[in-house]
Amino acid sequence: MLSLSTAPSPIPPPQNQREAALIRRTLQGDRDAFTELVKPYERRVYAAALALLRNEADAEDIAQEAIVKAFTHLHQFRAEAKFSTWLIQITINQARMRQRKNHANLYDSLDDTHDGEEDYVPREFADWRETPPETLERKEIRALLAQALASLGEKYRSVFVLRDIEQLSIEETAKALAISVANVKTRLLRARLMLRDILAPALRDGWPGHVPFQKGEKPW
Amino acid sequence: MVVNCAEVWQQISNYLDGDLSAELRQAIENHVRGCKHCTAVLEGTRNVVRLYGDDRVIELPANFTQKWQQRLPLFIPSKGTAYGWLVAVAALAIVSGTFALGKATTSTVQALRSQHSEQAQKIPAAMMVEVAADGKTFHVPGCKFIHQSSDKVRLIAAADAMRAGYVPCVRCLREYLRR
C-alpha cells in the first residue's frame, strides 16, 4: 500500500476547516462534495503527473487514477494535514509506479548522483525585460513555455515543476522525490537557468521570436 | 565581501528564494548593479519563476473533470468493522441467493477465474478497480478483502479486469451485484 502520510500542522487554517467539512460530507456519501474538494487542485494534480511523466496521455491517466485513489482512500486522510499536499503525494506515488512499469528510469534516473559536477554557466545574455502576465493569455506563449519545460531532462523538470509550478517548498520537493535538499537546490538552479537560456531570446520583446529548440538543437 | 559573476550565477536560485545570508545577499546586489550580464541573468531567471508560477501555464486536458467523475466507484469502502462483516455476509447471502440468471453474452472474455462466482453485469467499464496478480476477484481500491498473499496489486479499469476473467468482489462491489 501507499504511504499517505503528510506533515502535521498544529493549527488548522480556515481553508482546512472548509476542506474538512467537504471531506466529512464525501465520506457520508456526498459525491458533489468531493468534486468541490478536488476541483481547485485538478491542475496541480495534472502538473505533478506531467512533471514525472513526459507523455501527456500518461500524465492524464495517472492524474485521473490519483483522484480516484484519493476518493477511495479518503478515510485514511489525517485531518491535521493539508489535503492538497496529500493529493499531490498520491499523484507522485502513482506516477512513480507508472515510471517503474515503463522502465523509464533506466534511461533517465532520478537518483543520478552526478549533480554539481560542474557548474552551469548561462549561455545567453539577452536582456529580457519583464514579460507581463497578460502575455499568458496567448496560446503560443503557453505552448512555448510548455515546450521549453518539456525539453529539460526529467530530473530537472520534476524538481522545477514541483517547486515553481506546484509551489512546494524545497523540503517538500525533496521529500516528494526522495532526494536530498542539496540535490533539489542544485537541480532547481540548473532548471531555472536552462529555461532562462531558452526563453530569454524568444521573449525578450514580450513576443516569441526564434525558438532555439525548434531547430532540433538545444541551446546548451 | 565581494563576489564574481560565476558566484552570482550559482546563488541566483537561493537569492530568488530568499535563502541567503544578509551579507551574501548584499554582495550579490552590489555586483549585479554594476554588471550587465548578471542583471540580464537575474531578471531573466526572475521572469522564469514568475511566468511558470502562473496557473495558466498548464492546460488541463479536455473533459478532465467529467472523466474522473465517471471513474469514481459508487461509494467509499468502509474501514471494515465487525458490523461491516455482518453486512458483507448478509450481502453475500442475498447475492448468492439470487444467482439464477441468464448467461452473459460477452464475446472474447477469458474464462472466469473463480467457479463460484458470476460475471459482473452492471459495473461501469471505466471505473478503476484493484486486482491482485494471483487473485480471482476485482475490488474497489482500498477494499480489505483483496488477496493479501501478493503485493502485486494493480489499479485497472473494470472492463479490463472483466476481460481478464476477474470476478467482482461480493463485499466491496455488492451494490453492483444487487438486482
Boltz contact constraints between the chains, C-beta under 6 A:
constraints:
  - contact:
      token1: [A, 43]
      token2: [B, 58]
      max_distance: 6.0
  - contact:
      token1: [A, 43]
      token2: [B, 60]
      max_distance: 6.0
  - contact:
      token1: [A, 46]
      token2: [B, 60]
      max_distance: 6.0
  - contact:
      token1: [A, 47]
      token2: [B, 58]
      max_distance: 6.0
  - contact:
      token1: [A, 60]
      token2: [B, 61]
      max_distance: 6.0
  - contact:
      token1: [A, 64]
      token2: [B, 67]
      max_distance: 6.0
  - contact:
      token1: [A, 64]
      token2: [B, 68]
      max_distance: 6.0
  - contact:
      token1: [A, 65]
      token2: [B, 155]
      max_distance: 6.0
  - contact:
      token1: [A, 67]
      token2: [B, 68]
      max_distance: 6.0
  - contact:
      token1: [A, 68]
      token2: [B, 71]
      max_distance: 6.0
  - contact:
      token1: [A, 68]
      token2: [B, 128]
      max_distance: 6.0
  - contact:
      token1: [A, 69]
      token2: [B, 141]
      max_distance: 6.0
  - contact:
      token1: [A, 71]
      token2: [B, 72]
      max_distance: 6.0
  - contact:
      token1: [A, 72]
      token2: [B, 76]
      max_distance: 6.0
  - contact:
      token1: [A, 72]
      token2: [B, 140]
      max_distance: 6.0
  - contact:
      token1: [A, 72]
      token2: [B, 141]
      max_distance: 6.0
  - contact:
      token1: [A, 72]
      token2: [B, 142]
      max_distance: 6.0
  - contact:
      token1: [A, 73]
      token2: [B, 142]
      max_distance: 6.0
  - contact:
      token1: [A, 75]
      token2: [B, 79]
      max_distance: 6.0
  - contact:
      token1: [A, 119]
      token2: [B, 10]
      max_distance: 6.0
  - contact:
      token1: [A, 122]
      token2: [B, 41]
      max_distance: 6.0
  - contact:
      token1: [A, 125]
      token2: [B, 37]
      max_distance: 6.0
  - contact:
      token1: [A, 125]
      token2: [B, 40]
      max_distance: 6.0
  - contact:
      token1: [A, 127]
      token2: [B, 40]
      max_distance: 6.0
  - contact:
      token1: [A, 128]
      token2: [B, 44]
      max_distance: 6.0
  - contact:
      token1: [A, 128]
      token2: [B, 47]
      max_distance: 6.0
  - contact:
      token1: [A, 131]
      token2: [B, 47]
      max_distance: 6.0
  - contact:
      token1: [A, 133]
      token2: [B, 54]
      max_distance: 6.0
  - contact:
      token1: [A, 136]
      token2: [B, 54]
      max_distance: 6.0
  - contact:
      token1: [A, 136]
      token2: [B, 56]
      max_distance: 6.0
  - contact:
      token1: [A, 145]
      token2: [B, 57]
      max_distance: 6.0
  - contact:
      token1: [A, 164]
      token2: [B, 49]
      max_distance: 6.0
  - contact:
      token1: [A, 164]
      token2: [B, 52]
      max_distance: 6.0
  - contact:
      token1: [A, 164]
      token2: [B, 53]
      max_distance: 6.0
  - contact:
      token1: [A, 165]
      token2: [B, 52]
      max_distance: 6.0
  - contact:
      token1: [A, 188]
      token2: [B, 13]
      max_distance: 6.0
  - contact:
      token1: [A, 189]
      token2: [B, 13]
      max_distance: 6.0
  - contact:
      token1: [A, 192]
      token2: [B, 13]
      max_distance: 6.0
  - contact:
      token1: [A, 192]
      token2: [B, 45]
      max_distance: 6.0
  - contact:
      token1: [A, 192]
      token2: [B, 48]
      max_distance: 6.0
  - contact:
      token1: [A, 195]
      token2: [B, 48]
      max_distance: 6.0
  - contact:
      token1: [A, 196]
      token2: [B, 44]
      max_distance: 6.0
  - contact:
      token1: [A, 196]
      token2: [B, 45]
      max_distance: 6.0
  - contact:
      token1: [A, 196]
      token2: [B, 48]
      max_distance: 6.0
  - contact:
      token1: [A, 200]
      token2: [B, 44]
      max_distance: 6.0
